[in-house]
């Protein structure tokens, strides 16, 4: 699990990788 910048400026999202190595966005919060 890692934290990365979300698609929206000033926001953040939490991702985890599925077994195929594809990032899955769990949730996103805008500040």
C-alpha positions as CSV (number, residue, x, y, z in Angstrom):
1,X,0.0,0.0,0.0
2,X,1.3,3.4,-0.9
3,X,0.2,7.0,-0.9
4,X,0.4,8.9,-4.2
5,X,-1.0,12.1,-5.6
6,X,-4.6,11.8,-6.9
7,X,-5.7,13.1,-10.3
8,X,-7.1,16.2,-8.6
9,X,-4.8,19.0,-7.6
10,X,-4.6,19.3,-3.8
11,X,-6.0,15.9,-3.3
12,X,-4.5,12.5,-2.3
13,X,-5.5,8.9,-2.8
14,X,-4.6,5.5,-1.3
15,X,-3.7,2.8,-3.7
16,X,-2.8,-0.9,-3.5
17,X,-1.6,-3.2,-6.2
18,X,-3.7,-6.2,-7.3
19,X,-2.0,-9.6,-8.1
20,X,-1.4,-8.4,-11.7
21,X,0.5,-5.3,-10.4
22,X,-2.2,-2.9,-11.5
23,X,-2.8,-0.1,-9.0
24,X,-6.3,0.0,-7.5
25,X,-7.5,3.3,-6.0
26,X,-9.2,2.6,-2.7
27,X,-10.3,6.1,-2.0
28,X,-9.5,9.7,-2.7
29,X,-9.9,12.8,-0.5
30,X,-9.6,16.4,-1.6
31,X,-8.1,18.8,0.9
